[in-house]
Amino acid sequence: MYARTSTWTGTPEALENWVRHVREKVAPMVAGLPDNGGAYFFVDRDQGRALTLTLWTSEGAALRSDATADKSRESTVAATGVELLERGRFEVVGKV
């Protein structure tokens, strides 16, 4: 399994927009992608940050979804006012 992360920052208003956008647009879109192994969306309002973590059944699945992820990030910035701080990709080596 592989994970992709996106770290965001923004004003309290932008983060509220991010939460709404995630619930209404991003989560349903990600759930419908082939070989998706799940997704988690976190917000730390005190620090003005948010985190997206998507899981993929294989490295190939993660790579195939890269273009969709890039478009989703762009639309999230445009729709919410958050700023993308960092992108990451990880191999999942353990789960409990």
N, C-alpha and C positions, 0 to 999 in steps of 0.2 A: 504494500500500500504506500502511496505517496501523498504528501500534503502540500498545498499551496497556501501561502499567507499573504495578506495585504494589511499594512498598518496605516491608520488614518489619523488625522488630527483636525480639530476645528473648534469653532465657537460652540457654546451650548446650543444655539439655534441650529447650526450646521449639523451637529451630532443628532439632534432630534429629527432633522430632515433625513439623515443617514439611516436612523432606526426605521423610520417609516418607509424609506426607499427599499431597505433590505427586506422588510416584511412583505411589501406589496409587489416588488419587482424581482429583486435579486434571488431571494430564497426559492421562489417557485421556478425561476429560470434554471438555477443550478440543479434543483431536484430533477428536472427533466433531461439533463444531459446524460449521454451514454456513459456507463462505467463510473458514475459518481458514487462514492462510498459514504456520503454524508457531508454536512457543512455545519459550522458553528459560527456565530456572530456575537462578538463581545463588545461592550462599551464600558469605559471608565470615565464617567462624567466628571469626577473630581480632577483627573489629569488631562481631560480634553482629548482623549484618545479612543480609538476603536480598533478592533482586529477582526479580520475575516479569516477563517480556516476552512478550506475545502479539502475533502479527501477523495482519492482516486484509486481504483482497484489495481492499477499498474502504472509504471513510469510512462508507458506509451499512452495511456489514457490521459494522464496529466499533460503530456506534451501536446496531444491532439486538442485539448481544451484551451491551450494558451491563447489562441486568437480570440476566442469567446471571452476569456478572462480580461484580456486587454480592452476589448470593447466595453465590457461591463464596468471596468474601472473608470474609463473615460466618461461613460454615461452617469456613473455615480458622482463623480466630481462635478459634472455639469448640473446635475439635478439637485445636489444637496449643499454644495459650497464647502465640503470637506477637502482636505489636501491629502494626497497619497504620499506617505513618508517612506515606505519601504515595501518591497516585494520579496518573497522568499519561496523556496521549494525545498522540501525535506523528504527523506526516506523515513517512513515510520518503522521503527525497529522494536517497538514494544507497545503493548496495550493490556490494560487490566479490566 
